[in-house]
Amino acid sequence: MTGLTVFGLKNCDSCKKAISALTAAGLAHTFVDIREDADRVVKVPDWLDAVGAKALVNTRSTTWRNMSGEDREIADEDPAGVLIAHPTLIKRPVIEAGTTVLVGWSADSLDALLADAAS
């Protein structure tokens, strides 16, 4: 596996769990703060192509709940623009492992990364 990059927020519980599990599994990774250090203009369209808006837009976030209906419609029409402008709407963590993109964290995510690392 070439390069494992975790995009998230430092205070995000899911991101912390992912980083802890990756470290415990011995998978080297780089953490990139999605709000401060990620090139969202480049990354967000790539992620949308890889996983789709339904997987990438966090409709359970406080940011989403506080958006007006009109803003939510804009998000449906132009998810890239909204995610670039509001990085807290991106479901986290986003993990890039070579050409694979995973969104969110679960035991299945770790299993997929370990299987990828073994091949």
Summary of the structure (lengths in Angstrom):
residues: 119
radius of gyration: 14.2
end to end distance: 7.7
largest distance: 46.1
contacts: 333
relative contact order: 0.23
helix: 53%
strand: 16%
